[in-house]
Amino acid sequence: MTRIPNPIKELPEAIRLDREFDAEELRADLARITADSWGTQRTLADRGQTVTATPENWKVIPLRAPGGRTERTDPGGPGTDDFGPTPLAGQTPYLAEVLASLPCPLRSARLMSLAPGVRVPEHVDTPTGLDYGFVRLHVPIVTNDGAVLTVGGVEHRWQPGTLWYGDFSRPHSLVNTGTDARVHLVVDCQVTPELLALYPEPFQSAIPRSAVAFTRPEIALLPRELADFHCRTAVPAWFLQLDSPAAENGAPDHPARVTEKDGRLLLEIDGEPPVGLVNVGGAEFLLQGWTEERGLALNLFGDTPEVTFYTRRGRRRREVTRPAQV
């Protein structure tokens, strides 16, 4: 069988988008933030846990975070919190305007400062990208000629006030050999047609819309419906590993149940933090705090109730099914 190539990988590794911001206003907002507001960057590990995994001089100020919590310097993941502005966002009115101008649902928004002399080794950020359902955009605020981002082997020196998309699912690295810190506003965005319209026309024309995991809005369930989806099931181990596609790999399942709290369905997995479920229609649910990249279908209303767990990357959807007890 002929394997269809991923059209996303045929696109440029990075592209400037159709937005421009006032560089002086950006710097003025940055100057309003006190030095003790900066925290160490944290990254998201499997099972939604956060770990410090970055150099000491790779600092972060979260302007949007899960639950609006200032201590969440990580990009966020599945849980029971929605993303919201942190108290520090009130100190940066122009940056709030920048964020409000982006035509899509926003996840985390972080000021990220790389000190002089710091190198960030080559790595990949998965699952990020148009085919996963969310992209990481950059607005440079302060930079220098020695601050170089390399994406897919191509060097970039983005200038203050511009807006950039990078495909960070490709290998990338960062170095600052200058004498000043390099500071960017880094925004994680869920993908909408309106956001895609900010990309240059040749880029838009080259990407099949079926390869983009556009975000779907939540459809609130009626209170009387919630109990219809209560069940017990087993969750495959890969479902807790955010960079793993759906597959039967022989790892043991985790006992779990779907229940409700405060008017929302929850997926409760033994030994793990609960995760909210977001209804997008047709008994299909995404994970609260996550994207179109993975979800589940509660097929409970036939003769053989079951739960389908799936991952999606562009046109490809993989799934496995487990029986359910209602």
Secondary structure as GFF3:
##gff-version 3
##sequence-region A 1 326
A	DSSP	three_ten_helix	7	10	.	.	.	ID=ss1
A	DSSP	beta_strand	14	20	.	.	.	ID=ss2
A	DSSP	alpha_helix	23	31	.	.	.	ID=ss3
A	DSSP	three_ten_helix	35	37	.	.	.	ID=ss4
A	DSSP	beta_strand	39	40	.	.	.	ID=ss5
A	DSSP	beta_strand	42	44	.	.	.	ID=ss6
A	DSSP	three_ten_helix	46	48	.	.	.	ID=ss7
A	DSSP	beta_strand	50	52	.	.	.	ID=ss8
A	DSSP	beta_strand	58	66	.	.	.	ID=ss9
A	DSSP	beta_strand	83	85	.	.	.	ID=ss10
A	DSSP	three_ten_helix	87	91	.	.	.	ID=ss11
A	DSSP	alpha_helix	93	100	.	.	.	ID=ss12
A	DSSP	beta_strand	106	114	.	.	.	ID=ss13
A	DSSP	beta_strand	119	123	.	.	.	ID=ss14
A	DSSP	beta_strand	134	142	.	.	.	ID=ss15
A	DSSP	beta_strand	147	151	.	.	.	ID=ss16
A	DSSP	beta_strand	154	156	.	.	.	ID=ss17
A	DSSP	beta_strand	162	166	.	.	.	ID=ss18
A	DSSP	beta_strand	172	176	.	.	.	ID=ss19
A	DSSP	beta_strand	182	190	.	.	.	ID=ss20
A	DSSP	alpha_helix	193	196	.	.	.	ID=ss21
A	DSSP	alpha_helix	201	206	.	.	.	ID=ss22
A	DSSP	three_ten_helix	209	211	.	.	.	ID=ss23
A	DSSP	three_ten_helix	223	229	.	.	.	ID=ss24
A	DSSP	beta_strand	231	235	.	.	.	ID=ss25
A	DSSP	three_ten_helix	237	240	.	.	.	ID=ss26
A	DSSP	beta_strand	254	261	.	.	.	ID=ss27
A	DSSP	beta_strand	264	269	.	.	.	ID=ss28
A	DSSP	beta_strand	275	281	.	.	.	ID=ss29
A	DSSP	beta_strand	284	287	.	.	.	ID=ss30
A	DSSP	beta_strand	294	299	.	.	.	ID=ss31
A	DSSP	beta_strand	306	313	.	.	.	ID=ss32
A	DSSP	beta_strand	316	323	.	.	.	ID=ss33
###
